[in-house]
Amino acid sequence: MSNDPAVANLINVHNHGHVHLEDSMGSDLHIVNNARVSFDQESEEFTAKERGLLNFLMRERHGSPWESVVFRFDVKAPIFVIREWQRHRMGSFNEQSARYSVVPDHYYVPETDYVRQQLGKPGAYHFDPIDDPAVAKSTIELIESTQRDAFDAYHRMLENGVAKELARTVLPVGMFSRMKWTVNLRALFNFVSLRHHEHAQREIRDYAAAVEDLAKTVVPVAFEVFEANGRVCP
Ligand SMILES: Cc1cc2nc3c(=O)[nH]c(=O)nc-3n(C[C@H](O)[C@H](O)[C@H](O)COP(=O)(O)OP(=O)(O)OC[C@H]3O[C@@H](n4cnc5c(N)ncnc54)[C@H](O)[C@@H]3O)c2cc1C
């Protein structure tokens, strides 16, 4: 992952992807004041008392005040990552249509250290780097050439006048797609607790780490108390 100096709030992920925080609403103080309305009170500034209240809300799992903060992300990720991402129903998605637009020839090719083997048993898998460098190299070549062939077939069909909605059916789950993700902080905590986690697939974990880094800039204290209370979604 790397920050793109040309675009604010954008983190590049993998060979063609990114997470871009385009917009947000709310702050640590918003969360406090959504809670304080219960007592018909309002805080003007964020002090140690407000920090203490955020910690209390997180510890006691008072969930709704966290929903007052909302983020809008632009995400470019492989389809297999997007598929996992869109299982998170508490959020809104709009995604590029391959029926209406020609998709770019962007597909996921892992770095060498991402070529791994699956060990262990169901419920207790772990993933270690593949031992043989020749296998790692041939895996990367296979992933690349198979996807390139699929895109070649896609373009041949388009040149022959076949509809995009049919031609796309040969495209691989490694192809990159773009989506907008609008999500509140409570649902985002749930997302990062599950996906920025060692049990999550490494590729979506990288995206979730980028989401967390960007969201933290908006509500730093919320993330401090999330961390301090074991990263459990309130
Ligand atoms: C490591 C890992 C492995 C996974 N493996 C699989 C797999 O093999 N197969 C598979 O199908 N999925 C799998 N999933 C997806 C997983 O089951 C969830 O669908 C996904 O993580 C979204 O979580 P969520 O429902 O908490 O999030 P959201 O859908 O965003 O929901 C947020 C919260 O809202 C509440 N909620 C939302 N919808 C309902 C509802 N219908 N009823 C009651 N409460 C609701 C729940 O409290 C939920 O936690 C996996 C996820 C992870 C992290």
Ligand as a Chemical Component Dictionary entry (heavy atoms), coordinates in Angstrom:
data_LIG
# 
_chem_comp.id                   LIG 
_chem_comp.type                 NON-POLYMER 
_chem_comp.pdbx_formal_charge   0 
_chem_comp.three_letter_code    LIG 
# 
loop_
_chem_comp_atom.comp_id 
_chem_comp_atom.atom_id 
_chem_comp_atom.alt_atom_id 
_chem_comp_atom.type_symbol 
_chem_comp_atom.charge 
_chem_comp_atom.model_Cartn_x 
_chem_comp_atom.model_Cartn_y 
_chem_comp_atom.model_Cartn_z 
_chem_comp_atom.pdbx_ordinal 
LIG C1  C1  C 0 -13.037 -14.627 7.853  1  
LIG C2  C2  C 0 -14.424 -14.645 7.252  2  
LIG C3  C3  C 0 -14.872 -15.780 6.605  3  
LIG C4  C4  C 0 -16.162 -15.807 6.043  4  
LIG N1  N1  N 0 -16.563 -16.931 5.388  5  
LIG C5  C5  C 0 -17.808 -16.967 4.843  6  
LIG C6  C6  C 0 -18.249 -18.126 4.147  7  
LIG O1  O1  O 0 -17.553 -19.113 4.024  8  
LIG N2  N2  N 0 -19.499 -18.112 3.601  9  
LIG C7  C7  C 0 -20.335 -17.039 3.742  10 
LIG O2  O2  O 0 -21.460 -17.065 3.252  11 
LIG N3  N3  N 0 -19.913 -15.921 4.388  12 
LIG C8  C8  C 0 -18.688 -15.860 4.935  13 
LIG N4  N4  N 0 -18.286 -14.727 5.578  14 
LIG C9  C9  C 0 -19.171 -13.556 5.606  15 
LIG C10 C10 C 0 -19.843 -13.382 6.992  16 
LIG O3  O3  O 0 -20.675 -14.479 7.314  17 
LIG C11 C11 C 0 -20.683 -12.081 7.014  18 
LIG O4  O4  O 0 -21.709 -12.178 6.040  19 
LIG C12 C12 C 0 -19.864 -10.860 6.687  20 
LIG O5  O5  O 0 -18.670 -10.863 7.432  21 
LIG C13 C13 C 0 -20.675 -9.603  7.011  22 
LIG O6  O6  O 0 -20.734 -9.466  8.409  23 
LIG P1  P1  P 0 -22.018 -8.868  9.128  24 
LIG O7  O7  O 0 -23.245 -9.640  8.805  25 
LIG O8  O8  O 0 -21.677 -8.725  10.590 26 
LIG O9  O9  O 0 -22.065 -7.386  8.478  27 
LIG P2  P2  P 0 -23.314 -6.536  7.995  28 
LIG O10 O10 O 0 -24.098 -7.262  6.982  29 
LIG O11 O11 O 0 -22.778 -5.191  7.637  30 
LIG O12 O12 O 0 -24.231 -6.443  9.274  31 
LIG C14 C14 C 0 -23.828 -5.670  10.412 32 
LIG C15 C15 C 0 -24.594 -6.166  11.611 33 
LIG O13 O13 O 0 -25.989 -5.907  11.392 34 
LIG C16 C16 C 0 -26.753 -6.990  11.924 35 
LIG N5  N5  N 0 -27.471 -7.647  10.828 36 
LIG C17 C17 C 0 -27.341 -7.423  9.480  37 
LIG N6  N6  N 0 -28.194 -8.179  8.794  38 
LIG C18 C18 C 0 -28.896 -8.902  9.696  39 
LIG C19 C19 C 0 -29.886 -9.887  9.585  40 
LIG N7  N7  N 0 -30.368 -10.306 8.411  41 
LIG N8  N8  N 0 -30.361 -10.431 10.706 42 
LIG C20 C20 C 0 -29.905 -10.057 11.931 43 
LIG N9  N9  N 0 -28.919 -9.140  12.109 44 
LIG C21 C21 C 0 -28.432 -8.571  11.001 45 
LIG C22 C22 C 0 -25.763 -7.941  12.601 46 
LIG O14 O14 O 0 -25.625 -7.548  13.948 47 
LIG C23 C23 C 0 -24.484 -7.668  11.857 48 
LIG O15 O15 O 0 -23.309 -7.994  12.580 49 
LIG C24 C24 C 0 -17.006 -14.678 6.139  50 
LIG C25 C25 C 0 -16.532 -13.540 6.816  51 
LIG C26 C26 C 0 -15.271 -13.516 7.365  52 
LIG C27 C27 C 0 -14.794 -12.255 8.064  53 
# 
loop_
_chem_comp_bond.comp_id 
_chem_comp_bond.atom_id_1 
_chem_comp_bond.atom_id_2 
_chem_comp_bond.value_order 
_chem_comp_bond.pdbx_ordinal 
LIG C1  C2  SING 1  
LIG C2  C3  SING 2  
LIG C2  C26 DOUB 3  
LIG C3  C4  DOUB 4  
LIG C4  N1  SING 5  
LIG C4  C24 SING 6  
LIG N1  C5  DOUB 7  
LIG C5  C6  SING 8  
LIG C5  C8  SING 9  
LIG C6  O1  DOUB 10 
LIG C6  N2  SING 11 
LIG N2  C7  SING 12 
LIG C7  O2  DOUB 13 
LIG C7  N3  SING 14 
LIG N3  C8  DOUB 15 
LIG C8  N4  SING 16 
LIG N4  C9  SING 17 
LIG N4  C24 SING 18 
LIG C9  C10 SING 19 
LIG C10 O3  SING 20 
LIG C10 C11 SING 21 
LIG C11 O4  SING 22 
LIG C11 C12 SING 23 
LIG C12 O5  SING 24 
LIG C12 C13 SING 25 
LIG C13 O6  SING 26 
LIG O6  P1  SING 27 
LIG P1  O7  DOUB 28 
LIG P1  O8  SING 29 
LIG P1  O9  SING 30 
LIG O9  P2  SING 31 
LIG P2  O10 DOUB 32 
LIG P2  O11 SING 33 
LIG P2  O12 SING 34 
LIG O12 C14 SING 35 
LIG C14 C15 SING 36 
LIG C15 O13 SING 37 
LIG C15 C23 SING 38 
LIG O13 C16 SING 39 
LIG C16 N5  SING 40 
LIG C16 C22 SING 41 
LIG N5  C17 SING 42 
LIG N5  C21 SING 43 
LIG C17 N6  DOUB 44 
LIG N6  C18 SING 45 
LIG C18 C19 SING 46 
LIG C18 C21 DOUB 47 
LIG C19 N7  SING 48 
LIG C19 N8  DOUB 49 
LIG N8  C20 SING 50 
LIG C20 N9  DOUB 51 
LIG N9  C21 SING 52 
LIG C22 O14 SING 53 
LIG C22 C23 SING 54 
LIG C23 O15 SING 55 
LIG C24 C25 DOUB 56 
LIG C25 C26 SING 57 
LIG C26 C27 SING 58 
# 
